[in-house]
Amino acid sequence: MLFRSLEMVCHPHVGVEIAPITADYQTSFTDPKNRVFAENIKAWNALTKKIYIYAYETNFRAALYPYNSWSYVYDSFRFYYEQNAVYVFNSGQVFQPCFTAFTTLKDYLDSRALFNVNSSYEEDVDRFFSYYFRAAKDPMRRFYEAVRTYCNHLRLSEGNLTGNIYDVIDSSDY
């Protein structure tokens, strides 16, 4: 019996929304930790050229705690673009009545990366600190880098921090 390979694709007006809620958004989607999620997106890309991404950029158990996804958004958005993503929503502190300046930074970086996946993270961060903090840009930039360094330290030294958006980070164990 002969079997012919069956090619199945979605109608051009049909897309899929993918919300990899358990991915690690504190690393890129090209990182091996996110391999399963990246493969899922690639598999859908074979069926439709309309991929909608619902991503995350905060820890929803401790919304004001710095969720260290700032620099990774560029690589992830580049990956989404390569997989024909036509829409990306990066869910963060949208409904939070009070948020930090670093949340505003995330919004700015999201907007830069969404409109140009090849923009430079370093240049965009420098531009943000120059215009947002003005005279305080240098001490605020040092503070920002210290926060990112501390977040990385916690993640690398604590085995129970996975990068998940529901990690328990408000524990007295740290």
C-alpha positions in Angstrom: 0.0 0.0 0.0 1.3 3.4 -0.9 1.0 6.3 1.5 1.2 9.8 0.3 2.4 12.4 2.8 -0.5 14.6 3.8 0.1 18.3 3.9 -2.2 20.2 6.2 -2.2 23.9 6.6 -4.6 26.4 8.0 -6.7 28.7 5.8 -4.8 32.0 5.3 -7.2 33.8 7.6 -6.7 31.3 10.4 -4.1 31.7 13.1 -3.2 30.4 16.5 -2.6 32.1 19.8 0.2 30.5 21.8 0.6 31.4 25.5 3.5 29.4 26.9 2.7 30.3 30.6 5.3 27.9 32.1 8.2 29.1 29.9 11.2 30.9 31.5 10.9 34.5 30.4 14.1 35.3 32.2 16.0 33.7 29.4 15.5 33.8 25.6 13.2 31.5 23.7 16.4 30.4 21.9 17.8 29.2 25.3 17.7 25.4 25.7 15.5 25.8 28.8 12.7 27.0 26.5 13.4 24.4 23.8 10.0 22.7 24.2 8.1 26.0 23.9 10.2 27.1 20.9 9.5 23.8 19.2 5.8 24.2 19.8 5.8 27.6 18.2 7.9 26.2 15.3 5.4 23.4 14.8 2.5 25.7 14.6 4.4 27.9 12.2 4.4 24.9 9.8 0.6 25.0 9.8 -0.2 28.7 9.8 1.6 31.9 9.0 -0.4 33.8 11.6 1.1 33.2 15.0 -0.2 35.3 18.0 2.0 35.2 21.0 0.8 35.9 24.6 4.0 36.3 26.6 4.7 37.3 30.1 7.1 39.7 31.8 6.3 39.8 35.5 6.0 37.5 38.5 2.3 37.4 39.2 2.8 36.3 42.8 5.0 39.3 43.6 4.2 41.9 40.9 6.5 44.6 42.2 9.5 42.3 42.5 11.8 42.8 39.6 11.2 40.1 37.1 14.5 40.0 35.2 13.3 39.7 31.6 14.5 43.1 30.3 17.4 42.0 28.0 15.8 38.7 26.9 12.8 40.3 25.3 14.9 41.2 22.2 16.0 37.7 21.4 12.6 36.3 22.1 10.8 38.9 19.9 13.4 38.2 17.2 12.5 34.5 17.5 8.8 35.2 17.4 9.3 37.3 14.2 11.2 34.5 12.6 8.3 32.2 13.3 5.8 34.6 11.6 4.3 36.1 14.7 2.0 38.8 13.6 1.1 39.9 17.2 2.8 39.8 20.5 1.3 40.7 23.9 3.8 40.8 26.7 1.6 40.6 29.8 3.1 42.5 32.7 1.8 45.0 35.2 -0.9 46.3 32.9 -3.6 46.4 35.6 -1.3 47.3 38.5 -2.4 50.7 39.8 1.2 51.4 41.0 4.3 50.3 39.2 8.0 51.0 39.2 10.1 53.0 36.7 11.5 49.7 35.7 8.1 48.6 34.6 8.0 51.7 32.4 11.4 50.6 31.1 9.9 47.2 30.1 7.1 48.9 28.3 9.6 51.1 26.4 11.8 48.1 25.5 8.8 46.1 24.4 7.7 48.9 22.1 11.2 49.2 20.6 11.6 45.5 20.1 8.1 45.1 18.6 8.7 47.7 16.0 12.3 46.7 15.2 13.4 43.3 16.4 16.9 44.2 15.4 17.1 47.3 17.7 19.9 47.3 20.3 19.0 46.5 23.9 22.0 48.5 25.2 21.3 51.5 23.1 17.6 51.5 24.0 18.3 51.2 27.7 20.8 54.0 27.5 18.3 56.2 25.7 15.6 55.4 28.2 17.8 56.3 31.2 19.0 59.5 29.5 15.5 60.8 28.9 13.5 59.3 31.7 15.9 59.9 34.6 17.8 62.8 33.1 20.4 64.0 35.7 19.9 60.9 37.8 20.6 58.6 34.8 24.0 57.4 36.0 23.0 56.4 39.6 19.7 54.9 38.4 21.6 52.9 35.8 23.9 51.6 38.4 20.9 50.7 40.6 19.2 48.9 37.7 22.4 46.9 37.0 22.7 46.0 40.7 19.0 44.8 40.7 19.6 42.7 37.6 22.8 41.2 39.1 21.0 40.4 42.4 18.1 38.8 40.5 20.6 36.7 38.5 22.4 35.7 41.7 19.2 34.6 43.3 18.2 32.6 40.3 21.6 30.9 40.0 22.1 30.2 43.7 18.5 29.1 44.6 17.5 25.8 43.1 13.8 26.5 43.5 13.7 29.6 41.3 12.9 28.5 37.9 12.1 31.7 36.1 8.4 30.8 36.0 6.0 33.7 36.4 4.6 32.1 39.5 7.9 31.4 41.4 7.6 31.9 45.1 10.2 34.7 45.6 8.7 36.3 48.7 10.1 33.7 51.0 12.2 34.2 54.1 14.4 31.4 52.8 16.4 33.8 50.6 
